[in-house]
Amino acid sequence: MRSREALVLNFGQILESRFPRFVTRNQSSAAAVGKGLRLLFCENRFQRFEQDYPHLFGFDFVEAVLWYFDLNIRLGEFERARIPDDGRAIIIANHTIGSLDGIALLNLVWQVRPDVKVVANKLLMAVKPRQPVLLHPSGCREIPGYEGRS
């Protein structure tokens, strides 16, 4: 069994590490924001999932999350056929939270494209079991022709 760090889905710690001045200067507001994020992201359920399935990484993790949270994806063949099965492809989705809907989309694309990677922010990169299927935006500098800012 492969060992790993905790999912790091602790929004109090995330706020402290990403916004230390805000937390120090606005403790009550930071506590309220942390509580809201914990509810929005189902922090307790993810922590229970982590305790039950500490050995899962990559797409094994993605599939288990969908099963654990009882999420089903229904997609017609026409829509599935729109995902190219080879060659270069970019799929853009506005999942600002990047939570369960993003995991469902990732799983759907993976069914057609096992080489799929998702560009993710630091918050999503903090979920260690997802890291094998994520690409940090700084990695985009390695893409030929990419001239964006780091």
C-alpha positions in Angstrom: 0.0 0.0 0.0 1.3 3.4 -1.0 1.4 6.0 1.9 0.5 9.6 1.4 -0.1 12.8 3.2 -3.6 13.8 4.3 -6.0 15.1 1.7 -5.3 18.6 3.2 -8.9 19.4 2.9 -8.8 21.5 6.0 -10.0 25.0 5.1 -8.8 26.6 8.4 -5.3 25.5 7.5 -5.7 26.4 3.8 -6.8 30.0 4.7 -4.0 30.4 7.2 -1.4 29.3 4.6 -2.8 31.2 1.7 -4.0 34.3 3.4 -2.1 34.7 6.7 -2.6 38.5 7.0 -6.3 38.2 6.5 -6.6 35.4 9.1 -4.5 37.4 11.6 -6.3 40.7 11.2 -9.9 39.3 10.8 -10.1 36.2 12.9 -13.9 36.1 13.2 -14.4 36.7 9.5 -11.7 34.1 8.7 -13.6 31.6 10.9 -16.8 32.3 9.1 -15.2 32.0 5.7 -13.6 28.7 6.8 -16.9 27.4 8.0 -18.6 28.3 4.8 -15.9 26.6 2.7 -16.2 23.5 4.9 -19.9 23.3 4.2 -19.6 24.1 0.5 -16.9 21.5 -0.1 -18.4 18.8 2.2 -15.1 18.8 4.2 -16.3 16.2 6.8 -17.5 13.8 4.1 -14.2 14.1 2.2 -12.3 13.5 5.5 -14.4 10.3 6.1 -13.7 9.2 2.6 -10.0 9.7 3.1 -10.1 7.5 6.3 -12.0 4.8 4.4 -9.9 4.8 1.2 -6.3 6.0 2.0 -4.7 3.8 -0.7 -6.4 5.4 -3.8 -4.6 7.8 -6.2 -5.3 9.2 -9.7 -8.3 7.8 -11.5 -8.9 5.1 -8.9 -9.4 8.0 -6.5 -11.7 9.8 -9.0 -13.9 6.8 -9.6 -14.2 6.0 -5.8 -15.2 9.6 -5.1 -18.0 9.4 -7.6 -19.2 6.1 -6.1 -18.8 7.3 -2.5 -20.8 10.5 -3.2 -23.3 8.5 -5.3 -22.8 10.6 -8.4 -23.9 9.3 -11.8 -23.1 10.7 -15.2 -25.6 10.4 -18.0 -24.4 11.3 -21.4 -25.7 10.4 -24.8 -23.5 8.9 -27.5 -23.7 12.1 -29.5 -22.3 14.2 -26.7 -19.6 11.5 -25.9 -18.6 11.4 -29.6 -17.8 15.2 -29.4 -14.8 14.3 -27.2 -11.9 13.6 -29.6 -10.3 10.2 -28.9 -6.9 11.2 -30.2 -4.8 14.2 -31.1 -4.6 17.5 -29.3 -7.6 18.7 -27.5 -8.5 21.3 -24.9 -11.7 21.1 -23.0 -12.6 24.3 -21.1 -15.1 24.2 -18.3 -16.0 26.9 -15.8 -15.7 24.9 -12.6 -14.5 27.6 -10.3 -15.0 25.5 -7.2 -13.5 22.4 -8.8 -15.4 20.1 -6.6 -17.5 17.1 -7.4 -18.8 18.4 -10.7 -15.2 18.8 -11.9 -14.3 15.2 -10.7 -17.4 14.0 -12.7 -16.2 15.8 -15.8 -12.7 14.5 -15.4 -14.0 10.9 -15.2 -16.2 11.4 -18.2 -13.3 12.7 -20.4 -11.0 10.0 -19.0 -13.4 7.3 -20.4 -12.6 8.6 -23.9 -9.1 10.0 -23.3 -7.0 8.1 -20.7 -4.3 10.7 -21.3 -6.4 13.6 -19.8 -4.9 16.1 -17.4 -6.6 19.0 -15.7 -5.1 22.4 -15.2 -5.7 23.1 -11.5 -5.1 25.8 -9.0 -3.1 25.4 -5.8 -6.2 24.6 -3.8 -7.0 21.6 -6.0 -3.4 20.6 -6.1 -3.6 20.3 -2.3 -5.7 17.2 -2.7 -2.7 14.8 -3.1 -4.6 11.8 -4.5 -5.7 13.9 -7.5 -2.3 15.1 -8.3 -1.5 12.3 -10.8 -4.3 13.7 -13.0 -3.6 17.4 -12.5 -1.3 19.9 -14.2 -0.4 23.0 -12.3 -0.6 26.2 -14.5 3.1 26.7 -14.2 3.6 23.5 -16.1 1.9 25.2 -19.1 5.3 26.9 -19.8 6.4 23.6 -21.2 3.7 23.6 -23.9 5.2 24.7 -27.2 3.8 28.1 -28.2 2.5 28.9 -24.7 3.3 32.5 -23.9 1.1 33.1 -20.9 2.3 34.6 -17.6 3.4 32.3 -14.8 
